[in-house]
Amino acid sequence: MAIEAQTNTKGMVRLIGMDGSLFYQQTVVLQKGANTILMNLPENLPAGSYALIGKLENGNAFRHIIIK
């Protein structure tokens, strides 16, 4: 996943099923500027819709819907 950070910061990325089940969680450290986050998602991830949610220490957050 590519992400642009305004400042150096840390945070958490989670992949959550629409029923609230947590499928993946990763701590991230971002440097100011362009960053690439490698995510090792479970190979047996069932078909469905998921929310990829990121919350950073600097207060920024993001959410993307993923359909598999």
Order of alpha helices (4+ residues) and beta strands (2+ residues): beta-beta-beta-beta-beta-beta
